[in-house]
Amino acid sequence: MAEIKIEKKKPVWPWIAAILLIAAIVYYIFLRNDETQTERSVEIENATSTDTIK
């Protein structure tokens, strides 16, 4: 009789963890940076509008 070679399937969860980690890094670098710039621009607009009222 011939031998049948059975290979175990490799786990998928390390790939899922890697994708989630990369997505978190991309969020932190790009999207979070945009939020802080928006907050700064609002603060600048508020400061200039109060300066013009005087």
DADA-V931768 format. One record per pair of residues at least 12 apart in sequence whose ideal C-beta (glycine too) atoms are under 6 Angstrom apart, sorted by the first residue. I is the first residue (numbers start at 0). J is the second residue. If there is no record, write none. Layout:
# DADA-V931768
i->I j->J
i->I j->J
This chain:
# DADA-V931768
none
